[in-house]
Amino acid sequence: MSVLTILKVIGRVFLIGIGLLFIAGGGLCVMFGTVNTGGGGMALIGMASLLLGVAGVWWILRNWMRERPETEGEDAH
């Protein structure tokens, strides 16, 4: 396993962690924005954060799974 591969994995895990923080923070903003009267702006910011976090994590995982070899037994030939 090369150093570049290890750095790519660490970077992806870090980006997924940032995306999960966006999701958690967005959920809290939506919750507080809907509970408080006049907190509609906070709820909208939370929804934007939720959508960005979900889209980011989905994009990273989709591209990561696309790089996997389709059949793992091909290298054995």
C-alpha positions as CSV (number, residue, x, y, z in Angstrom):
1,M,0.0,0.0,0.0
2,S,1.5,3.3,-1.1
3,V,1.8,6.5,0.9
4,L,-0.5,8.2,-1.6
5,T,-3.2,5.7,-1.1
6,I,-3.0,6.1,2.7
7,L,-3.2,9.9,2.4
8,K,-6.2,9.6,0.1
9,V,-8.0,7.4,2.6
10,I,-7.2,9.7,5.5
11,G,-8.4,12.7,3.4
12,R,-11.7,11.0,2.5
13,V,-12.3,10.0,6.1
14,F,-11.7,13.6,7.2
15,L,-14.1,14.9,4.5
16,I,-16.8,12.4,5.6
17,G,-16.3,13.6,9.2
18,I,-16.8,17.2,8.1
19,G,-19.9,16.2,6.2
20,L,-21.3,14.5,9.2
21,L,-20.6,17.6,11.3
22,F,-22.6,19.6,8.7
23,I,-25.5,17.1,9.1
24,A,-25.4,17.3,12.9
25,G,-25.1,21.0,13.0
26,G,-27.9,21.5,10.4
27,G,-30.2,19.2,12.4
28,L,-29.6,21.2,15.5
29,C,-30.3,24.5,13.7
30,V,-33.5,23.1,12.2
31,M,-34.6,21.9,15.6
32,F,-33.9,25.2,17.3
33,G,-35.3,27.2,14.4
34,T,-38.6,25.4,14.4
35,V,-39.0,25.5,18.2
36,N,-38.3,29.3,18.6
37,T,-40.8,31.7,17.2
38,G,-39.2,33.9,14.5
39,G,-36.4,31.3,14.0
40,G,-37.2,30.7,10.4
41,G,-33.9,32.0,9.2
42,M,-32.1,29.6,11.5
43,A,-34.1,26.7,10.2
44,L,-33.3,27.6,6.6
45,I,-29.6,27.8,7.4
46,G,-29.9,24.4,9.0
47,M,-31.7,22.9,6.0
48,A,-28.9,24.2,3.7
49,S,-26.3,22.7,6.0
50,L,-28.1,19.4,6.1
51,L,-28.4,19.3,2.3
52,L,-24.7,20.2,1.8
53,G,-23.6,17.6,4.4
54,V,-25.7,14.8,2.8
55,A,-24.6,15.7,-0.7
56,G,-21.0,15.9,0.3
57,V,-20.9,12.5,2.1
58,W,-22.9,10.9,-0.7
59,W,-20.5,12.2,-3.4
60,I,-17.4,11.1,-1.5
61,L,-18.7,7.6,-0.8
62,R,-20.0,7.2,-4.4
63,N,-16.6,8.2,-5.9
64,W,-14.8,6.0,-3.4
65,M,-16.8,2.9,-4.2
66,R,-16.4,3.6,-7.9
67,E,-12.6,3.3,-7.5
68,R,-12.8,-0.2,-6.1
69,P,-11.9,-3.0,-8.5
70,E,-15.0,-4.7,-9.9
71,T,-13.7,-8.2,-9.3
72,E,-11.2,-8.8,-6.6
73,G,-9.9,-12.1,-8.1
74,E,-8.5,-10.6,-11.3
75,D,-5.0,-10.0,-9.8
76,A,-4.6,-13.7,-9.0
77,H,-4.2,-14.7,-12.6
